[in-house]
């Protein structure tokens, strides 16, 4: 162990010795908080590996991992795959994990190819956003001197209704729409409108978008996973789990499941809707990742009293503006609107006006079609390079799901890929904290990288897949 690591370990050990009993993991978490607050564990400090600190403190690695997880969830610490755990809050960034520059390998001092998440190409939307902002600057001064209001935002909400015209949402009026700061904000708004009681239960798929869990945790909800098969959520298991836990809300993405790209067929959706109707719980449908046009009925259409829908422009135009929308059942739109008004009054007026501008233009739809076509090119390139392995994909998905061959586990594969200059997302990010972590990774379509460089990054992944270690890495 290096001198620097010894100093950090000694510091943590001394802080731990001053704690006043209680469960060991809580005492360790308290010691770390104290050290950070007092500045003896400064911003950016790398904490000891779990096993090293566990040996020093005389506790199990699981106890240390639990303390680290608590503080990571609180964003006091930052955990980075393949690099370790750090004290958060630094304004001086460490060497970047997820840069989009395609050149060179990390082990050779080069930069990373970011396949951790999808990256949109600029196909005209940046110039259109600039033009929209310039036009907004010419609007009357009165629009910049008033609080947001439902009446002032009506044109933006109507633009959202028009934008979603091809989505089978059932009866839809602009009053059913609430604008949000991206889809994650929309998910939180729906949960605030739906959940009741001291410890409500939220159901998620056994592999699920992590944002569902984060939003539920903010609501102090209990999160319960529901089994899936090749068609999506298993209705019989859903009904039994919802009954046993008195669940209030199911979060799901039937049109394009994140991360597996699975699409739930119409018959299965009706069975899931029937289970919700009989069980008396609501369904929140997240539609952010699907890039296509053809669709089956949403849960809002299948469950007019209990179906909620959220989406955004992050995967089709830009994630930078944080424009999203939540859509309530018509009989419950006042609940959703009240949550937004009591929480943040509404979007900034210029952002609402920009939403109207962007979603009302024919050019925007053409840009989205171009994004869809470009994404399909990168999906096909991924199939050409990695198709010999266990790959799940969809032409209108901004990612693919890769199940790793024997000899690889997700964390070890991510570290090896990073050493080769490629960032991918481990399957454990989508699994329950105490559940089975699949030996799989999600690979994002980074269309900001030249196609040839994207294919070169995939080729480096292919070499790792074709040559797994002789022993399972942990």
N, C-alpha and C positions, 0 to 999 in steps of 0.2 A: 504494500500500500504506500502511495506517495506521501511526502511530508504534508502536502496540502490536505489530502484526504484524512490523514491522521489528526490534523488540527480540527477539521470539521467534526470528525467522529468524537474527539475528546470534548469539544464544545457541547455537542448534543448530549453526551453522557453526563456531563456536569449539570446541564439544565434538567435532565431527566431525574437526577438524584434529588433535586430540590422540590419535586412535585409531591403532593399530599395524598398519595395512595389512589384508590379507585382502579378500575380496569386498566391494564397496562397500555392498551392501545390509546385510551383517552389521555392517560398521563403523558405518553410520548407525543401525541398531537398537541397537548397543552405546552409541553416543553419546546416544541418547534415554534408554536405561535409566540411564546415568550421570547425566544431567541431572535425571531424576525422583528418583533416589536421593539426590542432593545437594540437592534442593529448588530448583534454579534453574529447573526446569520444574515449577511447582506444580500441585497437583490442580486440575482444571477448566480448565487452560490450553488454548486452542484452537491447534492446530498449523497451520502454513502449508499452503495447498493444494498438492497434489502437484506441479503444474507450476511453481509459484512456487519451491518449495524445490529442485526439480530444476535450475532455471535458476541459482539461487544457488550450488549445490554442484557444478555442472558435470557432472551425470549425467543419465541418461534418466528420464523420469517413471515408467517401469516399475520402475526400481531403487528409487525412493522409495516407490512403491506397495507393493513387496514388503516393504520394511522396516516400513511401517505395518501391513501385513497380519500379519506375524509378531507384532508387539506387540499387535495387536487380538485375535489368537487366544489370546495369553497373558493377555488382559484387563488388560494394562498401559494400553492405549489403548481408547477407546470411539469407534466410528464411528457417526454418526447421519445417516441419509439426509436430504439437503437442508440440513444444518447444518454438517457438517464432522467433524474428528477431534479428540478431546480427551484430555488426560491423565486416566486413570480414578481411581476411589477417592474421589470427592467425597462428603461427607456433607451438603453444601448443594446441593440439586438445582438444576440449570439449569432454565430455562423448560420445562415438560413437553412432550414430543413426543406422547404418546399418552393424553391425557385423554379422558374419556368425555362431558364436558359438551358439549351439542350447539349451544350458542348462539354466534353471531358467527363472523367469519372471522379467521384468524390475522393477515392483513394489516391488519385493523381493531382488533387488540388483543384479539380474542376467543379462546376456547379451542378445542381440537381435538375433533373427533368421531373416536373411535378405531375405525377399521375395519381396523387393522393385524392384529388378532386377534379371535377371537370373545369375546363377553362374555355371561355367563349372567344371565338375570333371576332375581330372588328369587321363587320360586313356592311357598314354604313350607319350603325346605330350611334356611334360616338358623334359623328357630324350632326345627326338628327337631334341628339340630346343638346349639343352646343346651340343649334338653331332654336330649339325650344326654350332654352334658358335665355337666349337673347330676346326672344319675343316676350317672354314673361317679364323681362326687365322694363319693357315699355308699357306694362299695364298700369292702370290708375293707382295712385298712391294709397287710396283708401283700402285697397285689398291687403296692404301691408300694415295696417293700423288697427285691425280688428282681430278678435279671437276667432279660431275656427268655428264653423257652425254647420249644422246639417244642411241648411238651405244652400250655403255657399259651395258645399261639396257635392251637391246633386249632380252637376255636369260630370264630375269625375266618376261618381258611382254609375251614372248612365253609360259612360265610356267602358267601365268594367263589364257591365251587362252585355254591351255590344261585343266586347272582346271575347266573352265566353259564350257567344251565341251558338256555337256548334257543340257545346257540352250539354248533355241531357241532364239538366239540373231540376227538372220539374218547373212548376210555376215560379217565376222569378221577376221581382221588381227591384228597382234600384235601392229602395228603402231596406231591402234585406242585406245589403252589402255594407261592410265596415272596412275602410282602408286601414292598413296596418304597416308597421315598419318591417316589412318582409314577412315570409310565411311563418318563421319561428314566433314572431310576435302574434301572428294570427292564431297559431295553435294555443298560445298562452291565453289569448282573449277568449277563445271558445271554452277552454278549461275553466276559466273564471266564471263564465256564464253558466256552465253546466254543473260543476262539482259542488256538493253540499256536505256539511258535516265535518267532524274533527279529523277523520282519517279516511277520506274517500278512496275508492279503488278504481284504478285506471288499468285497462287491459291493453296489451300490445302484442304484436306477433313475436314468436320466439326469436326471430332475427328481425330487428326493427331499426328504423331511423333513430339515431341517438337523441335527436331533438325532442321526440316524444317523452323520453324518460326525463330529460332535463326540465322540460316544462312541468311535468307531473311532480317532480321533486320540489320545484318552487312552490307548488300548491300543497306541499306536505302530504301528497297522496301516496298510497301504497301501489306499487307497480307489479302486476302479475302477467306473466307471459302465457300465450295461448299456442298450442301445437299447430304446426302447419304440415301440409303434404304438397304434392306437386301442383295442386290447384289453389293453394292459399290456406287461409285459416280453416281448421276442421270444425264444421258447425256443431257436431255433437259435443266435442270437447269445449267449445265456446259456451254452449248453453249450460253445461255442468259447472264450469269454472265461474261463469257469471253468477249463477245461482248460489254457489257455495260462498263466494266472496262478496255477494251483494254489490256487484260492480255497477258503476254509474256511466262509464264511458269506455268505448273501444276506439283505439287509434289505429288506422290502417291505410295502406296505399294500394288499392286493388287494381288500378289501371297499369301501374308499373311499380312493382315492389322494390323497395330500396333496402338491401343491396342486391337481391338475387335476380332481378329483372323479371320475375314471375308475373304473369297477368292472370287475375282471377276471372274465370269465365262467368257468363251471365247466370247460369243455373246455380253456381256456388254463391254468387252474390245474393240471389234471392233467398237461398237457404240461410245465409248469414243475417240478412235483413229480417227474416222470420224469427230467428233466434233472438235478435234484439227486440223485436216487437213483443214476443212472449215474455222475455226477461225484463222488459221495462228499462233498458239502458240505451244511451245514445251512441251514435257512431260519428266520429270525426274522420273525414277522408282528406288526406293530404295528396294533392295532385301536382306537386311542384316539379317532379323529375320527368314526366312524360312529355315528349317533344312532338308527338304525332297528332293527327286530326281525327282518325276513326276512333270511335269510343263505344263503350257499353254504358248502360244506365248507372248513374252515380247513386250512392246511398241517400243523398238528399231527395232524389226522385223516387227511390224505392220506399223511403221512410219519411214522408212529408212532415211528420211531427218530431222526428228524432234524428234526422240526418243533417250534418254540418259539413261544410266544404271549405277548404283553404287552398290557395295557390299564390303564385307570385310571378314576376318576370325575370327572376334571377337566373334561370337556366335557359331562357329564350332570348333575352335582350341584354341585361346587365344585372349583376348582383350588387353593384356599387350604390345604386339609388335606394335600395332597401324598400322597394314598393311591393306590398303584398295585399291580399284581401281575404277576409273571412265572410262567409255567407251563411246566414242562419235560416232555420225553418221559418216560414212566414209568420207563424203564430208566436214565434219567440224572438223576433228581431229586436224588440224593445229591450230584452235582456242583454243582447250582445251590444247594442248601441249604448246602453247604460254603463256597461263595463268600460268601453272605450272612453266615453265622456268623463267618467269618474277617474279613470287612470291617467289619461294624458290629453284630454280635450279633443284630440284629433291630430292628424298629420299637420306639419307646417303647411300653410296655405300655398306657397310656391311649389311644394312637392305634390300637393293634390292637383294643382293646375298643370304641372308637368305630366302627371298621370293622365289627365284628360287629353293633353296634347298628343302624347305618344300613342295611346290606345285608340285614338280616333282616326289615325292616319292610315291610308292604304299602304304607304311605303313601309310602315311598321310590319304589316303582315307579310310583305315580300321579304323583308329582312329575316323574319322568323322562318320563312320557308327556306331561305338560303342557309341559315344556321342549321336547320334540320338536314338539309342535303350535305353540308360539310361534316356534320356529326356522323352521318351514315358512312361517309368515306373513311373516317377514322375507325369506326366499328368494323368495317370490312377489312381494313388493314390489320386490325387486332386479330380477326379470325384467320387471316392468311398466315400470321406469324405464330399465334398461340393455339390455333384450332385443333392441334393434335392432343391437347390436354383437355381436362374437364372444365369446359367454359360454358357459362350461361350468358346469353346476350339477347338484346332486342335492338332492332335497327333504330328505334326512336328512344333509346336509353343513352344517357350521357356517361355510362360506365358499363363495365362487364364484371361478372362474378367468376372468379377462378378458384376452383377447389384444387388444393395442392396435392401432388403425388406423394406416395409413401416416402418417408425420409425427411419431409419438411413439416414444420409447424409454422403458424403464421408469423409469430414474433421473430423467429430465427430467419425466416425468409425475408421479412421486411428489413432486417439488419443487413442481410447479405445483398439485397437489392440496393439499399442505400450505399453500401460500399462500392457498388457498380454504377452509382450516379443516378439511381431511379427511386422515386418515392411512390409507394403504394400504400393502401390502407388495410390494416389487419382486420380479419373477420371478427376478432374479439370486440372491436368497437361497436358492433351491432348486437352483441349477445348480452343477456342479463349479467349483472355483476357476479352473481353466484351460480351462474348457469354454465352449460357446456360452451366452450369457445371453439368454433369450427376451424378446421385447418384450411382456411381459405382467405383470399384477399380480394378487395375491390380495386379495380383499375379504372381511373377516370380518363375520359377522352379530352386530352389537352390540345385543342385546335389552335392555341396560340404558338405552338411549336410546329415548325415546318414538318410536313408529312414524312420526309426522309429521316429527319431526326427522331420523330416519334417512332418510326419503325425500327430505327437503330436501338432506341431504348427498349422496345419490346424484344428485340433480338437478344439483348443482355439478360432480360428476364427468362427468355426461352433457354438460354444456356444453363441458367440456374435450375430450371425445371427439369431439364434433360440430365442433369448431373447432381442429384440430391446427395446429401452426405450419407455415409454408410450407416451412421447411427442417428436416431431421432435427436434433433437439437432442442434444447429447452432454454 
